[in-house]
């Protein structure tokens, strides 16, 4: 099984592209106040530890406006 997601630029990214890194996968939504509040802390944590191979991936769980659902 391969996991993939769309990056901010719309390109498909595979989790295997991050091989060798420590990933924190954060599921969030724009309507979630606590989710929005934690974002600056996650960015700060990624910046602090990026040289050690740490990366935060934030996946927005809001429905895609372009989908037919």
Order of alpha helices (4+ residues) and beta strands (2+ residues): beta-beta-beta-alpha-beta
